[in-house]
Amino acid sequence: PGPSKAQPPAKKDRRKKPEPGPSSSNPSTTHAPPPSTKKYNINPAKLRNVDRSSATYHSVTVNDFTVVITEFKPKNKKLKK
């Protein structure tokens, strides 16, 4: 038989192992999470250098799905004297 080729060393599995959570420790002591209530962010996004009083709204409807697009004009730069 001919010379055998050396096999490269096996690569280690670099995937993260799942960390043990509370469900794997003791199932009798785990508590059910409280009912979650979704809190939506009511505050508008922070936009810089934008004149909020110049808002124009555009409604776009595709397949009975409507999206409202709000467009703002940029603030005028103040001239230094």
Phi, psi and omega in degrees: 000153183281175180294134180278140179280137180287132178282136177293151180300143181295136179284144178286147177286115185268006178290146180289136176280141178296130180284141179295127181257185181294337182287336182270346183283288181216107186294341182282341182259358181284142180250146177288139179293150179295153180301128184277138174245126181284127177251116180269144180285113182277333182292136178290162180297148179279117178243133180259153178056040181231135177272103184291341180282351182259030184291134171237140186248136177234129177256130179238126180241128176225123179051052178061025176236118184252134176238132178260124180254126179256126182244131179245151174269149178289153177289147176284136179284137179280135178276133178273138179255000000 
